[in-house]
Amino acid sequence: MNSADLSYALAIAGTVAFAVTAVLAVIPKGIDLFGACVMGIITAIGGGTIRDIVLDVPVFWATDLNYIWVALASSIAAFYGNRFMERKNVYNLMLYLDGAGASMFAVQGAEKVIGLDFAMPLGPVILGVITAIGGGLTRDVLAGRTTLLMKKELYALPMTVGASGYLIFMHWFPESGFLIGTTCALVAFAIRAAAIYWGLTTPKWMILGDKGIASKK
């Protein structure tokens, strides 16, 4: 298996995890099968879709519908197998796969933006993070849930580290794209995995307070 095949396999695994965790997150809302599938697909492909629309390039899944089919199948499986999926060990596995997929998507998003020389130097970081978390944000807004950015959970921050690291090191070592991309994705995943395992949250110095600025008035 070459690097392209491995990257594709990981992208599909990430798609599965995104869809499954999305459906499990909205089932308590009393959602039906159609709604669950919509939420699963939106979460799985939403970030990359937003990125490609901003870049004004063909949306990635339009040329490879496997992403849609995999997200749809995963959503149906999660809907009907939610009791099994919600078992602690299975759900934790999905969380780790979700983190791995998000980390890889953040780097892949940054890579695509750099290749198009779009809005340098901030574009790769912004769109890399959007690629990783855009689908989840859209899901939370539609489901009326607190979004990822409004939680203390370490999710967006590791993806920002991965995309930023890729941008910085590619500037100095452009010939080592695969090694840098792999390393940055692993670093982002390591931070996310540590957050899952130890329940780490955003550092206190980055939090204004539970009630925000209003609490100081």
VONU-633792 format. One record per residue: y, z, x of N, C-alpha, C in turn; residue in three letters. Coordinates in Angstrom, 2 decimals. Layout:
residues N
[[Y Z X] [Y Z X] [Y Z X] ala]
...
***
This chain:
residues 217
[[-1.20 0.00 0.84] [0.00 0.00 0.00] [1.25 0.00 0.88] met]
[[2.11 -1.01 0.69] [3.34 -1.07 1.47] [4.42 -0.21 0.84] asn]
[[5.58 -0.15 1.50] [6.65 0.73 1.03] [7.17 0.33 -0.35] ser]
[[7.21 -0.99 -0.61] [7.69 -1.45 -1.92] [6.74 -1.02 -3.04] ala]
[[5.42 -1.14 -2.79] [4.44 -0.72 -3.78] [4.50 0.78 -4.02] asp]
[[4.66 1.54 -2.94] [4.75 3.00 -3.06] [5.99 3.40 -3.86] leu]
[[7.11 2.74 -3.56] [8.35 3.03 -4.27] [8.22 2.72 -5.76] ser]
[[7.55 1.62 -6.07] [7.35 1.24 -7.47] [6.45 2.24 -8.19] tyr]
[[5.37 2.65 -7.52] [4.45 3.62 -8.11] [5.15 4.94 -8.39] ala]
[[6.01 5.36 -7.47] [6.76 6.60 -7.67] [7.77 6.45 -8.80] leu]
[[8.36 5.25 -8.91] [9.31 5.01 -9.99] [8.62 5.09 -11.35] ala]
[[7.40 4.55 -11.43] [6.64 4.62 -12.68] [6.26 6.07 -12.99] ile]
[[5.85 6.81 -11.97] [5.50 8.23 -12.16] [6.73 9.01 -12.62] ala]
[[7.88 8.71 -12.04] [9.11 9.36 -12.46] [9.47 9.02 -13.90] gly]
[[9.22 7.77 -14.29] [9.47 7.34 -15.67] [8.62 8.13 -16.65] thr]
[[7.35 8.32 -16.29] [6.44 9.11 -17.12] [6.98 10.53 -17.29] val]
[[7.34 11.14 -16.17] [7.82 12.52 -16.20] [9.11 12.66 -17.00] ala]
[[10.03 11.72 -16.82] [11.29 11.75 -17.56] [11.03 11.71 -19.07] phe]
[[10.17 10.78 -19.49] [9.89 10.62 -20.91] [9.18 11.85 -21.49] ala]
[[8.19 12.36 -20.77] [7.42 13.50 -21.26] [8.30 14.74 -21.39] val]
[[9.06 15.06 -20.35] [9.91 16.26 -20.40] [11.00 16.10 -21.46] thr]
[[11.46 14.88 -21.68] [12.47 14.64 -22.71] [11.92 14.95 -24.09] ala]
[[10.73 14.45 -24.37] [10.11 14.68 -25.69] [9.83 16.16 -25.90] val]
[[9.29 16.83 -24.88] [9.00 18.26 -25.01] [10.28 19.07 -25.24] leu]
[[11.40 18.57 -24.69] [12.67 19.27 -24.84] [13.23 19.16 -26.26] ala]
[[12.94 18.05 -26.95] [13.54 17.84 -28.28] [12.58 18.15 -29.43] val]
[[11.31 18.35 -29.16] [10.36 18.67 -30.23] [10.78 19.90 -31.03] ile]
[[11.29 20.97 -30.37] [11.73 22.13 -31.16] [12.82 21.81 -32.18] pro]
[[13.49 20.67 -32.04] [14.53 20.28 -32.99] [13.92 19.73 -34.28] lys]
[[12.57 19.59 -34.32] [11.92 19.06 -35.50] [11.98 17.55 -35.58] gly]
[[11.99 16.90 -34.45] [12.13 15.45 -34.39] [10.84 14.75 -34.80] ile]
[[10.95 13.54 -35.36] [9.75 12.78 -35.73] [9.33 11.87 -34.58] asp]
[[8.24 11.13 -34.79] [7.69 10.29 -33.72] [8.69 9.24 -33.26] leu]
[[9.37 8.57 -34.21] [10.32 7.53 -33.83] [11.45 8.14 -32.99] phe]
[[11.98 9.25 -33.43] [13.05 9.90 -32.69] [12.60 10.34 -31.31] gly]
[[11.37 10.83 -31.22] [10.83 11.26 -29.93] [10.73 10.08 -28.97] ala]
[[10.28 8.94 -29.48] [10.17 7.75 -28.64] [11.54 7.28 -28.16] cys]
[[12.51 7.31 -29.06] [13.86 6.91 -28.68] [14.39 7.82 -27.58] val]
[[14.23 9.13 -27.76] [14.71 10.09 -26.77] [13.99 9.93 -25.44] met]
[[12.68 9.71 -25.50] [11.90 9.53 -24.27] [12.34 8.30 -23.49] gly]
[[12.52 7.19 -24.20] [12.93 5.94 -23.55] [14.34 6.05 -23.00] ile]
[[15.24 6.62 -23.79] [16.62 6.77 -23.34] [16.69 7.59 -22.06] ile]
[[15.93 8.69 -22.03] [15.93 9.55 -20.85] [15.35 8.83 -19.64] thr]
[[14.28 8.08 -19.86] [13.59 7.42 -18.76] [14.40 6.29 -18.13] ala]
[[15.13 5.54 -18.94] [15.82 4.36 -18.41] [17.34 4.45 -18.50] ile]
[[17.84 5.52 -19.13] [19.28 5.60 -19.39] [20.15 5.58 -18.16] gly]
[[19.79 6.36 -17.15] [20.61 6.43 -15.94] [20.74 5.10 -15.23] gly]
[[19.60 4.42 -15.05] [19.62 3.13 -14.38] [20.34 2.08 -15.19] gly]
[[20.25 2.20 -16.52] [20.93 1.25 -17.39] [22.45 1.40 -17.28] thr]
[[22.92 2.65 -17.30] [24.36 2.90 -17.15] [24.85 2.36 -15.80] ile]
[[24.07 2.62 -14.76] [24.44 2.13 -13.41] [24.58 0.63 -13.39] arg]
[[23.61 -0.08 -13.95] [23.64 -1.54 -13.89] [24.75 -2.13 -14.74] asp]
[[25.08 -1.47 -15.85] [26.19 -1.93 -16.67] [27.50 -1.78 -15.91] ile]
[[27.66 -0.65 -15.23] [28.87 -0.43 -14.42] [28.95 -1.45 -13.30] val]
[[27.81 -1.77 -12.68] [27.77 -2.72 -11.58] [27.89 -4.17 -12.07] leu]
[[27.75 -4.37 -13.39] [27.81 -5.72 -13.98] [26.72 -6.61 -13.39] asp]
[[25.49 -6.07 -13.35] [24.32 -6.81 -12.89] [23.26 -6.73 -13.98] val]
[[22.25 -7.61 -13.96] [21.18 -7.53 -14.96] [20.53 -6.14 -14.96] pro]
[[20.34 -5.59 -16.14] [19.73 -4.26 -16.26] [18.30 -4.31 -15.71] val]
[[17.95 -3.31 -14.92] [16.69 -3.35 -14.16] [15.45 -3.55 -15.01] phe]
[[15.41 -2.96 -16.21] [14.18 -3.06 -17.01] [14.06 -4.40 -17.73] trp]
[[15.13 -5.19 -17.75] [15.07 -6.49 -18.42] [14.13 -7.45 -17.72] ala]
[[13.95 -7.25 -16.41] [13.06 -8.11 -15.65] [11.70 -7.46 -15.40] thr]
[[11.54 -6.22 -15.86] [10.26 -5.53 -15.70] [10.10 -4.57 -16.87] asp]
[[9.53 -5.07 -17.97] [9.39 -4.26 -19.18] [8.36 -3.15 -19.05] leu]
[[7.67 -3.09 -17.90] [6.72 -1.99 -17.70] [7.40 -0.63 -17.83] asn]
[[8.67 -0.56 -17.43] [9.40 0.70 -17.55] [9.49 1.13 -19.01] tyr]
[[9.74 0.16 -19.90] [9.84 0.46 -21.33] [8.49 0.86 -21.89] ile]
[[7.46 0.07 -21.57] [6.12 0.35 -22.09] [5.60 1.69 -21.62] trp]
[[5.83 1.99 -20.35] [5.37 3.27 -19.80] [6.10 4.43 -20.46] val]
[[7.41 4.28 -20.64] [8.20 5.34 -21.29] [7.75 5.53 -22.74] ala]
[[7.48 4.43 -23.44] [7.04 4.50 -24.83] [5.68 5.19 -24.94] leu]
[[4.73 4.76 -24.10] [3.40 5.36 -24.12] [3.45 6.84 -23.77] ala]
[[4.26 7.19 -22.79] [4.39 8.59 -22.37] [5.01 9.44 -23.47] ser]
[[5.97 8.87 -24.18] [6.63 9.60 -25.27] [5.64 9.88 -26.41] ser]
[[4.83 8.89 -26.75] [3.83 9.06 -27.81] [2.80 10.11 -27.39] ile]
[[2.36 10.02 -26.14] [1.37 10.98 -25.64] [1.94 12.40 -25.66] ala]
[[3.19 12.55 -25.27] [3.81 13.88 -25.26] [4.00 14.40 -26.68] ala]
[[4.32 13.53 -27.61] [4.54 13.94 -29.00] [3.26 14.48 -29.62] phe]
[[2.17 13.73 -29.47] [0.91 14.16 -30.09] [0.15 15.17 -29.24] tyr]
[[0.43 15.18 -27.94] [-0.26 16.13 -27.08] [0.64 17.24 -26.60] gly]
[[1.66 17.59 -27.41] [2.66 18.56 -26.95] [2.07 19.92 -26.64] asn]
[[1.03 20.32 -27.38] [0.43 21.64 -27.11] [-0.21 21.67 -25.74] arg]
[[-0.85 20.55 -25.37] [-1.44 20.46 -24.04] [-0.35 20.36 -22.98] phe]
[[0.66 19.53 -23.24] [1.74 19.31 -22.28] [2.55 20.58 -22.02] met]
[[2.59 21.45 -23.04] [3.39 22.66 -22.91] [2.66 23.79 -22.19] glu]
[[1.40 23.56 -21.84] [0.71 24.55 -21.02] [1.46 24.71 -19.70] arg]
[[1.55 25.92 -19.22] [2.41 26.22 -18.09] [2.14 25.34 -16.88] lys]
[[0.86 25.18 -16.51] [0.57 24.40 -15.31] [0.87 22.91 -15.50] asn]
[[0.61 22.40 -16.70] [0.89 20.98 -16.97] [2.38 20.74 -17.03] val]
[[3.10 21.63 -17.73] [4.55 21.46 -17.86] [5.24 21.59 -16.50] tyr]
[[4.77 22.53 -15.68] [5.35 22.68 -14.34] [5.12 21.42 -13.51] asn]
[[3.93 20.82 -13.66] [3.65 19.57 -12.95] [4.64 18.49 -13.38] leu]
[[4.92 18.42 -14.67] [5.88 17.44 -15.17] [7.28 17.70 -14.61] met]
[[7.63 18.99 -14.47] [8.94 19.33 -13.91] [9.05 18.87 -12.46] leu]
[[7.97 19.07 -11.71] [7.99 18.63 -10.30] [8.04 17.10 -10.20] tyr]
[[7.27 16.43 -11.06] [7.30 14.96 -11.07] [8.68 14.46 -11.50] leu]
[[9.27 15.16 -12.46] [10.62 14.82 -12.90] [11.60 14.96 -11.73] asp]
[[11.48 16.04 -10.96] [12.35 16.25 -9.81] [12.15 15.20 -8.74] gly]
[[10.88 14.83 -8.51] [10.59 13.79 -7.52] [11.16 12.45 -7.95] ala]
[[10.98 12.13 -9.24] [11.53 10.87 -9.74] [13.04 10.83 -9.68] gly]
[[13.68 11.91 -10.07] [15.15 11.96 -10.04] [15.67 11.83 -8.62] ala]
[[15.00 12.47 -7.68] [15.42 12.40 -6.27] [15.34 10.97 -5.75] ser]
[[14.24 10.31 -6.08] [14.06 8.95 -5.63] [15.05 8.00 -6.32] met]
[[15.28 8.22 -7.62] [16.22 7.37 -8.35] [17.64 7.53 -7.82] phe]
[[18.00 8.75 -7.41] [19.33 8.99 -6.86] [19.54 8.16 -5.60] ala]
[[18.55 8.15 -4.74] [18.64 7.39 -3.49] [18.59 5.89 -3.77] val]
[[17.69 5.48 -4.66] [17.60 4.06 -5.00] [18.90 3.55 -5.62] gln]
[[19.51 4.39 -6.47] [20.78 4.01 -7.07] [21.86 3.84 -6.01] gly]
[[21.93 4.78 -5.08] [22.91 4.68 -3.99] [22.65 3.44 -3.15] ala]
[[21.38 3.16 -2.89] [21.01 1.98 -2.10] [21.48 0.69 -2.77] glu]
[[21.29 0.60 -4.08] [21.69 -0.60 -4.81] [23.20 -0.79 -4.77] lys]
[[23.93 0.30 -4.91] [25.39 0.23 -4.89] [25.91 -0.16 -3.52] val]
[[25.31 0.40 -2.47] [25.71 0.05 -1.10] [25.44 -1.43 -0.84] ile]
[[24.31 -1.92 -1.32] [23.96 -3.33 -1.13] [24.96 -4.26 -1.77] gly]
[[25.58 -3.80 -2.87] [26.58 -4.61 -3.56] [27.99 -4.31 -3.08] leu]
[[28.12 -3.36 -2.15] [29.42 -2.96 -1.60] [30.40 -2.61 -2.72] asp]
[[29.94 -1.80 -3.66] [30.72 -1.47 -4.85] [31.40 -0.11 -4.69] phe]
[[32.72 -0.10 -4.86] [33.52 1.14 -4.89] [33.19 2.07 -3.73] ala]
[[33.11 1.52 -2.54] [32.83 2.35 -1.37] [34.03 3.24 -1.04] met]
[[33.82 4.49 -0.59] [32.52 5.10 -0.31] [31.99 6.00 -1.42] pro]
[[32.75 6.19 -2.51] [32.31 7.13 -3.54] [31.32 6.53 -4.54] leu]
[[31.38 5.20 -4.71] [30.53 4.54 -5.68] [29.05 4.85 -5.54] gly]
[[28.48 4.76 -4.33] [27.06 5.04 -4.17] [26.65 6.45 -4.60] pro]
[[27.50 7.42 -4.30] [27.18 8.81 -4.66] [27.28 9.00 -6.18] val]
[[28.38 8.52 -6.75] [28.58 8.69 -8.20] [27.47 8.00 -8.99] ile]
[[27.21 6.73 -8.67] [26.21 5.98 -9.43] [24.79 6.39 -9.06] leu]
[[24.60 6.91 -7.84] [23.29 7.45 -7.48] [22.95 8.65 -8.35] gly]
[[23.92 9.54 -8.52] [23.71 10.72 -9.37] [23.55 10.32 -10.83] val]
[[24.35 9.36 -11.29] [24.22 8.88 -12.66] [22.85 8.28 -12.91] ile]
[[22.33 7.55 -11.92] [20.99 6.98 -12.04] [19.96 8.08 -12.27] thr]
[[20.14 9.19 -11.57] [19.16 10.29 -11.63] [19.28 11.12 -12.91] ala]
[[20.50 11.38 -13.37] [20.67 12.33 -14.48] [21.28 11.73 -15.73] ile]
[[21.69 10.46 -15.67] [22.37 9.84 -16.82] [21.54 9.84 -18.08] gly]
[[20.25 9.56 -17.96] [19.37 9.55 -19.13] [19.24 10.93 -19.75] gly]
[[19.12 11.95 -18.91] [19.01 13.31 -19.40] [20.28 13.77 -20.09] gly]
[[21.43 13.38 -19.55] [22.70 13.74 -20.18] [22.82 13.08 -21.55] leu]
[[22.44 11.81 -21.63] [22.50 11.09 -22.91] [21.59 11.75 -23.94] thr]
[[20.39 12.11 -23.50] [19.44 12.79 -24.40] [20.03 14.09 -24.94] arg]
[[20.61 14.88 -24.06] [21.15 16.18 -24.48] [22.30 16.03 -25.45] asp]
[[23.15 15.04 -25.21] [24.27 14.80 -26.13] [23.75 14.40 -27.50] val]
[[22.80 13.47 -27.55] [22.25 13.01 -28.82] [21.50 14.11 -29.55] leu]
[[20.84 14.99 -28.78] [20.05 16.06 -29.39] [20.87 17.31 -29.68] ala]
[[22.14 17.30 -29.30] [22.98 18.46 -29.53] [22.60 19.65 -28.68] gly]
[[22.10 19.37 -27.47] [21.70 20.43 -26.55] [22.77 20.60 -25.47] arg]
[[22.75 21.75 -24.80] [23.63 21.96 -23.66] [23.22 21.01 -22.55] thr]
[[24.15 20.23 -22.03] [23.80 19.22 -21.04] [23.49 19.84 -19.69] thr]
[[22.85 19.05 -18.83] [22.48 19.51 -17.50] [23.69 20.00 -16.71] leu]
[[24.81 19.32 -16.88] [26.01 19.68 -16.12] [26.63 20.99 -16.58] leu]
[[26.25 21.45 -17.77] [26.81 22.69 -18.30] [25.88 23.87 -18.06] met]
[[24.80 23.64 -17.33] [23.86 24.71 -17.04] [23.97 25.11 -15.57] lys]
[[23.50 26.31 -15.26] [23.50 26.79 -13.89] [22.29 26.27 -13.11] lys]
[[21.39 25.58 -13.80] [20.18 25.05 -13.18] [20.53 24.07 -12.06] glu]
[[19.81 24.19 -10.94] [20.02 23.26 -9.82] [19.31 21.95 -10.11] leu]
[[20.05 20.99 -10.63] [19.47 19.68 -10.92] [20.37 18.57 -10.38] tyr]
[[21.60 18.54 -10.83] [22.51 17.50 -10.36] [22.88 17.69 -8.89] ala]
[[22.99 18.94 -8.46] [23.41 19.21 -7.08] [22.44 18.64 -6.04] leu]
[[21.12 18.84 -6.19] [20.19 18.24 -5.22] [20.30 16.72 -5.18] pro]
[[20.53 16.08 -6.34] [20.65 14.63 -6.38] [21.92 14.17 -5.66] met]
[[22.97 14.97 -5.78] [24.21 14.66 -5.08] [24.00 14.74 -3.58] thr]
[[23.25 15.75 -3.14] [22.94 15.91 -1.71] [22.16 14.70 -1.21] val]
[[21.16 14.27 -1.98] [20.34 13.12 -1.57] [21.14 11.84 -1.48] gly]
[[21.94 11.54 -2.50] [22.73 10.31 -2.50] [23.80 10.35 -1.41] ala]
[[24.43 11.50 -1.22] [25.47 11.63 -0.20] [24.88 11.47 1.20] ser]
[[23.73 12.11 1.41] [23.08 12.00 2.71] [22.70 10.56 3.03] gly]
[[22.20 9.85 2.01] [21.83 8.45 2.23] [23.05 7.62 2.62] tyr]
[[24.16 7.83 1.92] [25.38 7.08 2.21] [25.86 7.36 3.64] leu]
[[25.89 8.61 4.02] [26.41 9.00 5.34] [25.55 8.44 6.46] ile]
[[24.25 8.65 6.37] [23.37 8.23 7.47] [23.20 6.71 7.53] phe]
[[23.28 6.04 6.39] [23.21 4.58 6.41] [24.44 3.98 7.08] met]
[[25.55 4.68 7.05] [26.75 4.20 7.72] [26.54 4.17 9.23] his]
[[25.80 5.16 9.74] [25.60 5.26 11.18] [24.32 4.58 11.64] trp]
[[23.31 4.53 10.79] [22.02 3.94 11.18] [21.53 2.96 10.12] phe]
[[22.25 1.85 9.92] [21.92 0.91 8.85] [20.57 0.24 8.99] pro]
[[20.02 0.24 10.21] [18.73 -0.41 10.43] [17.55 0.48 10.04] glu]
[[17.81 1.72 9.67] [16.72 2.67 9.37] [16.73 3.06 7.90] ser]
[[16.94 2.08 7.03] [17.08 2.34 5.60] [15.90 3.06 4.98] gly]
[[14.68 2.60 5.28] [13.51 3.20 4.63] [13.33 4.65 5.07] phe]
[[13.47 4.90 6.36] [13.29 6.26 6.87] [14.37 7.18 6.30] leu]
[[15.61 6.71 6.28] [16.71 7.53 5.77] [16.54 7.78 4.27] ile]
[[16.19 6.73 3.54] [16.00 6.88 2.10] [14.88 7.86 1.78] gly]
[[13.77 7.75 2.49] [12.64 8.65 2.26] [13.02 10.09 2.58] thr]
[[13.70 10.28 3.71] [14.10 11.62 4.12] [15.06 12.25 3.13] thr]
[[16.06 11.49 2.70] [17.06 12.03 1.77] [16.43 12.35 0.42] cys]
[[15.51 11.50 -0.04] [14.82 11.78 -1.30] [13.98 13.05 -1.18] ala]
[[13.32 13.22 -0.04] [12.50 14.41 0.18] [13.35 15.68 0.24] leu]
[[14.51 15.57 0.87] [15.41 16.73 0.93] [15.88 17.11 -0.47] val]
[[16.29 16.12 -1.25] [16.73 16.38 -2.61] [15.60 17.00 -3.43] ala]
[[14.39 16.46 -3.27] [13.25 17.00 -4.01] [12.91 18.41 -3.56] phe]
[[13.02 18.68 -2.26] [12.72 20.02 -1.75] [13.65 21.05 -2.38] ala]
[[14.93 20.70 -2.51] [15.89 21.62 -3.13] [15.55 21.83 -4.60] ile]
[[15.24 20.73 -5.27] [14.89 20.81 -6.69] [13.59 21.59 -6.89] arg]
[[12.60 21.34 -6.03] [11.32 22.05 -6.14] [11.49 23.54 -5.90] ala]
[[12.34 23.88 -4.94] [12.62 25.30 -4.67] [13.28 25.95 -5.88] ala]
[[14.16 25.19 -6.54] [14.85 25.72 -7.72] [13.85 25.97 -8.85] ala]
[[12.87 25.06 -9.00] [11.85 25.23 -10.03] [10.96 26.43 -9.71] ile]
[[10.51 26.51 -8.46] [9.53 27.53 -8.05] [10.14 28.93 -8.06] tyr]
[[11.34 29.05 -7.52] [11.95 30.37 -7.39] [13.03 30.64 -8.44] trp]
[[13.25 29.69 -9.34] [14.26 29.88 -10.37] [15.67 29.95 -9.82] gly]
[[15.93 29.17 -8.76] [17.25 29.18 -8.15] [18.28 28.55 -9.08] leu]
[[19.51 29.06 -9.02] [20.59 28.51 -9.84] [21.79 28.20 -8.95] thr]
[[22.81 27.63 -9.54] [24.02 27.29 -8.81] [24.61 28.55 -8.16] thr]
[[25.01 28.47 -6.88] [25.60 29.64 -6.20] [26.77 30.22 -6.98] pro]
[[26.93 31.55 -6.92] [27.98 32.22 -7.69] [29.38 31.74 -7.33] lys]
[[29.56 31.36 -6.03] [30.90 30.94 -5.62] [31.31 29.60 -6.24] trp]
[[30.32 28.90 -6.84] [30.63 27.64 -7.51] [30.81 27.81 -9.01] met]
[[30.71 29.05 -9.49] [30.81 29.31 -10.92] [32.05 30.13 -11.21] ile]
[[32.90 29.66 -12.10] [34.13 30.36 -12.42] [33.86 31.60 -13.26] leu]
[[32.85 31.54 -14.10] [32.52 32.67 -14.97] [31.86 32.16 -16.21] gly]
[[31.10 33.02 -16.87] [30.34 32.60 -18.05] [31.25 32.07 -19.15] asp]
[[32.51 32.57 -19.19] [33.42 32.13 -20.25] [34.51 31.20 -19.72] lys]
[[34.42 30.84 -18.41] [35.36 29.89 -17.84] [36.76 30.44 -17.71] gly]
[[37.72 29.56 -17.62] [39.11 29.94 -17.43] [39.61 30.79 -18.60] ile]
[[39.09 30.48 -19.79] [39.55 31.20 -20.97] [39.33 32.71 -20.85] ala]
[[38.31 33.11 -20.07] [38.00 34.52 -19.94] [39.08 35.26 -19.17] ser]
[[39.93 34.53 -18.44] [40.96 35.15 -17.64] [42.28 35.27 -18.39] lys]
[[42.33 34.72 -19.60] [43.58 34.74 -20.35] [43.67 36.01 -21.21] lys]
***
